[in-house]
């Protein structure tokens, strides 16, 4: 019981920060609460830890998915977190030593990561609220993401929506989706996008 109390306290503190950021920037946050552990673990399973290259996380917020990626066996030095909110950047820097944090706009991904990638990314893991943005902006984000990734790179995205948050055939990509994750609130689904094999 004593061990669980600090974890519960930390989670409530993270949720309070998330809640405040939601009201400050509702279009950027897109949810009232951070992703739950079941959703974070499903997203992390979409990443192959043996694939070479950095792994970029977009919109890490309080670091729930970051923690799941580290638990998956990803070395901290391989992770590059792109976060727009300065408060979340400070929280991530304190909580995840060794991880690279970039304060910037994920929707200008190429410019934000210029000079920061030492190799093509193995995967890009996104918690961005894509459905809050127009479809051309979502498609443009995936185009830039795949330009920064290795040929077999994966773009991992979660959504609360019923359909793929980007057109499934956009940019010559194929997509697969997880089952609905009922343990998350609200229930969500993870989509993994890859280039079509020629």
N, C-alpha and C positions, 0 to 999 in steps of 0.2 A: 504494500500500500504506500509506503514511504517513497519507493522508486517511481511509482506512477504519478505522484503528486507533482514533482517538477516537470514531467512530460506534459501533464495536463495544463499546468500553469504556462509553460512555453507555448503550447498550442493556442490557448486562449489569448495570450499576448499577441501571437502572430495573427490570429483572426481579427483582433481589435485593430491592428495596423492595416490589415487588408480592408476592413470595413471603412476606416477613415479614408484610405486611398480611393476606394470606390466612390465615395461621395465627392471627393476632390476631382476625380477624373473618370466619370462613369463609362465613357466610350473606350478608354484605354484598358480599364480593368475588366468590365464585362460580366462580373459575378460578385455576389455578396460575400462569398466565403472562398478561401483557398481550396484547391483540389484536395480530395481526400486520399488516404493512403492507397486504396484499391485502384483508383484512377491513375495515381502517380506510378504505381508498380506496373500497370498495364502499359503505360507510355514507355517506361524504361525497358520493358521486354521487347519493344519494337526496335531497340538499338542492339547491334551486334558488338559486344565489347572487344572482339578480336579484330574487327575491321580497323585498318590503320587510319590515322588522321585525327584531327580535333573533332570534338562534338560541340555543336553550338546549341544553346538553349535560348529560346526567345520568350520574353515575358516571364521570367522565373518567379517574380513576386516575392513571397516569403521563403521560397526554396524547397517546397514539398517535393517537386519533381527532381530538383537537384539532388536531394538526399537519396531518392530512389535510384537515380543514375549512379551515384557513388556506391550504393549498396549492391548495384548490379556488377560492380567491379571496375567501373571507369575510374582511371586515375585522376585526381583533382587537376593536375597540370594539363590534361586533355580537354577540360571543360572551359568553354567561353560563354559567359552569360551576358546576354544583351537585355538591358533593363532601362526603361525610360525614367522611372520614378527614382528620384535621388534618395528618398528615405529607404526604399527597398534595396538600393545599391549599398547603402551603409549597413543595413541588416545582413545582407548576403556576405559582405566583406568580413563582418564580425563572425558570422556563423560557418563560413566555408573557406578556411585558409588554404592557399595554394590554387584556388580557382581564379581564373581571369574574369574580371567584371568590366564590361564596357557599358557606359551610360550613353544611350543613343536610341535612334528610331529604327525599329526592326523593319518598318515599311520602306526604309531606304537602306536595305541590308548591305548592298555592295559598298556604298559610301561609309556606312557605320563600321564595317569590318576591314576597310582598306588598311593594309599594313599590319593587320593583326592575325591573319591566317598564315602559318608557315607551311601549310600543305592543304590540299583539297579536304574539305570536311567529310568525315565518314557518315555523319547524320546531323540533321537539324531537327530539334525537338521543340515544338511550339505550343505554348499555352495562350497565344494571342486570341482575343475574341473576334475571330475572322468574320463572323456573321454581322458584326457591327459595322463592317466596311463594305463599300460597293464591290460587286463582283470583279470589275477590271482591276481593282487594287489588290484583291486576293490572288488573282491569276498572276499579276505582276510580281507579287511576293514570291510565289512558287517558281516563277521563271528565274528570278535572281538567285533564289536558294539553290536551284539545281545547277546554275552556272558556277556556284562556289563549292559544289560537292564533287566527290569522285564519281566515276561512271555508275558504280553500284550503290551510290548514296541513297539514304532514305529520309523522307520528310515525314515526321510523326506529329500529328495534330489531333487534339481532342475537340469535341463539340457537344453541346447540349441539343443540337438540332437533330432532326430525323434523317436528313440527307447529308451527303458529302458537302463540306463547307466550300469546296471549289469544284468546278465541273470535272467529272471523273476522267474525261478524255482530254482535258486541257493540256496543251504542251507535250503531247505524246506520252502521257503518264498513265500508269495503271495503278489502281487503288485496291486496298483490302481494308476491311473494317473489323473491329472487335465486336463481340456481343455487347449488349447494353450493360453498363456497369451500374447495377442497382444499388450497390453499397455506397455510391457517391451521392452527394446531395448538391444540386439535383442530379438525377441519373444522367450519365454521359456515355459517349462512345469514342473510341480511338480509331483514327484513319491513318494508314501508312501508304505513302505515295512513293513510287519508284518509276524510273524511266522504263518505257517499253523496250523489251529486248528485240534487237533487230535480227 
